[in-house]
Amino acid sequence: MVAEVLGRAGDYFLIPMEDGRFAISQIIWLGTESKEQKFKKVFAFCVLSIGYEKGLPEDFS
């Protein structure tokens, strides 16, 4: 099985929530950057905002 990198550190993405809102999140760290790629299936992210907008607000750029 080959891991597919879908983003890079610093990229934003949306997480749909059950109530119709979206969590605007940002990739902090990818396991593919780990020493010897020991954690290549792991990534760290933070949630920056939760709301009904599907896009990033202009002040996020």
DSSP file (Angstrom, degrees, kcal/mol; ACC not computed):
  #  RESIDUE AA STRUCTURE BP1 BP2  ACC     N-H-->O    O-->H-N    N-H-->O    O-->H-N    TCO  KAPPA ALPHA  PHI   PSI    X-CA   Y-CA   Z-CA
    1    1 A M              0   0    0      0, 0.0     2,-0.5     0, 0.0     0, 0.0   0.000 360.0 360.0 360.0 131.7    0.0    0.0    0.0
    2    2 A V        -     0   0    0      2,-0.0     2,-0.3     0, 0.0     0, 0.0  -0.899 360.0-129.6-107.3 129.5    1.4    3.4   -1.0
    3    3 A A        -     0   0    0     -2,-0.5     2,-0.5     1,-0.0    38,-0.0  -0.591  19.5-144.3 -76.9 136.1    0.4    6.5    1.0
    4    4 A E        -     0   0    0     -2,-0.3     2,-0.6     2,-0.0    -1,-0.0  -0.899   7.2-138.0-105.3 125.0   -0.9    9.3   -1.1
    5    5 A V        +     0   0    0     -2,-0.5     3,-0.1     1,-0.2    25,-0.0  -0.719  22.8 177.8 -82.8 118.9    0.1   12.9    0.0
    6    6 A L        +     0   0    0     -2,-0.6     2,-0.3     1,-0.1    -1,-0.2   0.493  63.0   0.1-100.0  -6.0   -3.0   15.0   -0.4
    7    7 A G        -     0   0    0      4,-0.0     2,-0.3     6,-0.0    -1,-0.1  -0.940  65.3-117.9-163.5-178.3   -1.6   18.2    0.9
    8    8 A R    >   -     0   0    0     -2,-0.3     3,-2.5    -3,-0.1    19,-0.3  -0.897  48.5 -74.8-130.8 160.8    1.5   19.9    2.4
    9    9 A A  T 3  S+     0   0    0     -2,-0.3    19,-0.2     1,-0.3     3,-0.1  -0.338 121.6  29.7 -55.5 131.8    2.2   21.6    5.7
   10   10 A G  T 3  S+     0   0    0     17,-2.9    -1,-0.3     1,-0.4    18,-0.1   0.142  89.3 128.5 101.2 -18.2    0.5   25.0    5.7
   11   11 A D    <   -     0   0    0     -3,-2.5    16,-2.8    15,-0.1    -1,-0.4  -0.393  51.7-135.0 -71.0 148.3   -2.4   23.9    3.4
   12   12 A Y  E     +A   26   0A   0     14,-0.2     2,-0.3    -3,-0.1    14,-0.2  -0.740  26.4 172.2 -99.6 151.1   -6.0   24.6    4.5
   13   13 A F  E     -A   25   0A   0     12,-2.3    12,-3.0    -2,-0.3     2,-0.4  -0.977  26.3-119.8-152.4 162.0   -8.8   22.1    4.2
   14   14 A L  E     -A   24   0A   0     -2,-0.3    10,-0.2    10,-0.2    40,-0.0  -0.843  11.8-158.4-107.8 141.4  -12.5   21.7    5.3
   15   15 A I  E     -A   23   0A   0      8,-1.8     8,-2.4    -2,-0.4     2,-0.2  -0.970  20.4-136.5-115.1 114.5  -14.0   19.1    7.6
   16   16 A P  E     -A   22   0A   0      0, 0.0     2,-0.3     0, 0.0     6,-0.2  -0.494  19.7-150.5 -71.0 138.9  -17.7   18.7    7.2
   17   17 A M    >   -     0   0    0      4,-2.7     3,-1.7    -2,-0.2     0, 0.0  -0.719  24.0-112.0-108.2 160.4  -19.6   18.4   10.4
   18   18 A E  T 3  S+     0   0    0      1,-0.3    -1,-0.1    -2,-0.3     4,-0.0   0.767 113.8  57.2 -62.2 -27.8  -22.9   16.5   11.1
   19   19 A D  T 3  S-     0   0    0      2,-0.1    -1,-0.3     1,-0.0     3,-0.1   0.312 122.9 -98.6 -90.2  10.1  -24.8   19.8   11.8
   20   20 A G  S <  S+     0   0    0     -3,-1.7    -2,-0.1     1,-0.3     2,-0.1   0.320  87.2 118.4  93.8  -8.8  -24.0   21.3    8.4
   21   21 A R        -     0   0    0     -5,-0.1    -4,-2.7    29,-0.0     2,-0.4  -0.362  55.0-134.7 -83.9 170.1  -21.1   23.5    9.5
   22   22 A F  E     -AB  16  51A   0     29,-3.8    29,-2.4    -6,-0.2     2,-0.6  -0.976   3.3-140.0-127.3 141.1  -17.5   23.2    8.4
   23   23 A A  E     -AB  15  50A   0     -8,-2.4    -8,-1.8    -2,-0.4     2,-0.6  -0.901  17.0-144.5 -98.6 117.3  -14.3   23.2   10.4
   24   24 A I  E     +AB  14  49A   0     25,-2.8    24,-3.3    -2,-0.6    25,-1.4  -0.738  31.7 178.6 -81.4 120.9  -11.6   25.3    8.6
   25   25 A S  E     -AB  13  47A   0    -12,-3.0   -12,-2.3    -2,-0.6     2,-0.4  -0.803  22.6-148.0-126.3 162.1   -8.4   23.4    9.3
   26   26 A Q  E     -AB  12  46A   0     20,-2.2    20,-1.9    -2,-0.3     2,-0.4  -0.998  22.5-120.6-134.0 135.5   -4.7   23.7    8.5
   27   27 A I  E     + B   0  45A   0    -16,-2.8   -17,-2.9    -2,-0.4    18,-0.3  -0.611  30.1 175.9 -73.4 127.0   -2.1   21.0    8.1
   28   28 A I  E     +     0   0A   0     16,-3.0     2,-0.3    -2,-0.4    17,-0.2   0.816  63.7   1.7 -97.8 -42.9    0.7   21.5   10.6
   29   29 A W  E     - B   0  44A   0     15,-1.5    15,-2.9   -21,-0.1     2,-0.4  -0.997  57.8-147.3-152.4 140.5    2.9   18.5   10.1
   30   30 A L  E >   - B   0  43A   0     -2,-0.3     3,-2.2    13,-0.2    13,-0.2  -0.928  18.3-136.7-111.2 136.0    3.0   15.5    7.8
   31   31 A G  G >  S+     0   0    0     11,-3.0     3,-2.0    -2,-0.4     8,-0.6   0.724 101.0  73.5 -61.6 -22.3    4.3   12.1    9.0
   32   32 A T  G 3  S+     0   0    0      8,-0.3    -1,-0.3     1,-0.3     8,-0.1   0.689  92.1  58.3 -65.5 -15.0    6.1   11.8    5.6
   33   33 A E  G <  S+     0   0    0     -3,-2.2    -1,-0.3     6,-0.2    -2,-0.2   0.456  85.9 111.0 -89.0  -2.5    8.5   14.4    7.0
   34   34 A S  S X  S-     0   0    0     -3,-2.0     3,-2.4     1,-0.1     2,-0.1  -0.299  86.0 -82.5 -73.6 157.2    9.4   12.3   10.0
   35   35 A K  G >  S-     0   0    0      1,-0.3     3,-1.6     2,-0.2    -1,-0.1  -0.378 116.6  -3.4 -59.6 129.4   12.8   10.7   10.5
   36   36 A E  G 3  S-     0   0    0      1,-0.3    -1,-0.3    -2,-0.1     4,-0.1   0.651 116.0 -87.6  59.2  17.5   13.0    7.5    8.4
   37   37 A Q  G X  S+     0   0    0     -3,-2.4     3,-1.1    -5,-0.1    -1,-0.3   0.856  79.0 156.0  49.7  41.2    9.3    8.1    7.6
   38   38 A K  T <  S+     0   0    0     -3,-1.6     3,-0.2     1,-0.3    -1,-0.1   0.784  72.8  36.0 -65.5 -28.7    8.3    6.3   10.7
   39   39 A F  T >  S+     0   0    0     -8,-0.6     3,-2.0     1,-0.1    -1,-0.3  -0.235  71.9 141.7-118.2  43.1    5.0    8.0   10.9
   40   40 A K  T <  S+     0   0    0     -3,-1.1    -8,-0.3     1,-0.3    -1,-0.1   0.616  71.7  53.1 -67.8 -11.8    4.1    8.3    7.3
   41   41 A K  T 3  S+     0   0    0    -10,-0.2     2,-0.4    -3,-0.2    -1,-0.3   0.277  97.8  84.2-100.6  10.4    0.4    7.6    7.9
   42   42 A V    <   +     0   0    0     -3,-2.0   -11,-3.0     2,-0.0     2,-0.3  -0.869  49.8 174.7-114.9 143.6    0.0   10.4   10.5
   43   43 A F  E     -B   30   0A   0     -2,-0.4     2,-0.4   -13,-0.2   -13,-0.2  -0.992  20.1-139.9-143.3 152.6   -0.6   14.1   10.1
   44   44 A A  E     +B   29   0A   0    -15,-2.9   -16,-3.0    -2,-0.3   -15,-1.5  -0.892  27.1 166.5-110.8 139.9   -1.2   16.9   12.6
   45   45 A F  E     -B   27   0A   0     -2,-0.4     2,-0.3   -18,-0.3   -18,-0.2  -0.953  22.5-142.8-145.0 164.2   -3.7   19.7   12.0
   46   46 A C  E     -B   26   0A   0    -20,-1.9   -20,-2.2    -2,-0.3     2,-0.6  -0.960  19.5-124.7-128.3 150.3   -5.4   22.4   13.9
   47   47 A V  E     +B   25   0A   0     -2,-0.3   -22,-0.3   -22,-0.2     3,-0.1  -0.846  26.2 178.6 -93.5 122.7   -9.0   23.8   13.6
   48   48 A L  E     -     0   0A   0    -24,-3.3     2,-0.3    -2,-0.6   -23,-0.2   0.769  62.5  -5.3 -94.7 -31.3   -8.9   27.5   12.9
   49   49 A S  E     -B   24   0A   0    -25,-1.4   -25,-2.8     2,-0.0     2,-0.4  -0.990  52.1-147.6-162.1 153.2  -12.6   28.2   12.6
   50   50 A I  E     +B   23   0A   0     -2,-0.3     2,-0.3   -27,-0.2   -27,-0.2  -0.998  43.0 113.6-129.7 129.1  -16.1   26.6   12.6
   51   51 A G  E    S-B   22   0A   0    -29,-2.4   -29,-3.8    -2,-0.4    -2,-0.0  -0.947  71.7 -85.1-170.6-171.2  -18.9   28.0   10.6
   52   52 A Y  S    S+     0   0    0     -2,-0.3     2,-0.2   -31,-0.2   -29,-0.1   0.550  85.4 106.8 -92.2  -9.2  -21.3   27.6    7.7
   53   53 A E        -     0   0    0    -31,-0.2    -2,-0.2     1,-0.1   -31,-0.1  -0.502  54.8-158.1 -73.4 136.9  -19.0   29.0    5.0
   54   54 A K  S    S+     0   0    0     -2,-0.2     2,-0.2     2,-0.1    -1,-0.1   0.585  73.5  58.1 -88.5 -11.4  -17.5   26.5    2.6
   55   55 A G  S    S-     0   0    0    -31,-0.0    -2,-0.1     1,-0.0   -31,-0.1  -0.609  93.4 -91.0-113.3 173.7  -14.6   28.7    1.6
   56   56 A L        -     0   0    0     -2,-0.2    -2,-0.1     1,-0.1     5,-0.1  -0.678  41.6-116.8 -83.7 135.3  -11.8   30.5    3.4
   57   57 A P    >   -     0   0    0      0, 0.0     3,-1.9     0, 0.0     4,-0.3  -0.340  29.1-111.6 -63.0 154.5  -12.4   34.0    4.7
   58   58 A E  G >  S+     0   0    0      1,-0.3     3,-1.3     2,-0.2    -2,-0.0   0.799 114.4  64.4 -61.4 -29.3  -10.2   36.6    3.0
   59   59 A D  G 3  S+     0   0    0      1,-0.2    -1,-0.3     2,-0.1    -3,-0.0   0.484  90.0  68.9 -76.6   0.1   -8.3   37.3    6.3
   60   60 A F  G <         0   0    0     -3,-1.9    -1,-0.2     1,-0.2    -2,-0.2   0.619 360.0 360.0 -87.2 -14.6   -7.0   33.7    6.3
   61   61 A S    <         0   0    0     -3,-1.3    -1,-0.2    -4,-0.3    -2,-0.1   0.490 360.0 360.0 -77.2 360.0   -4.7   34.2    3.3
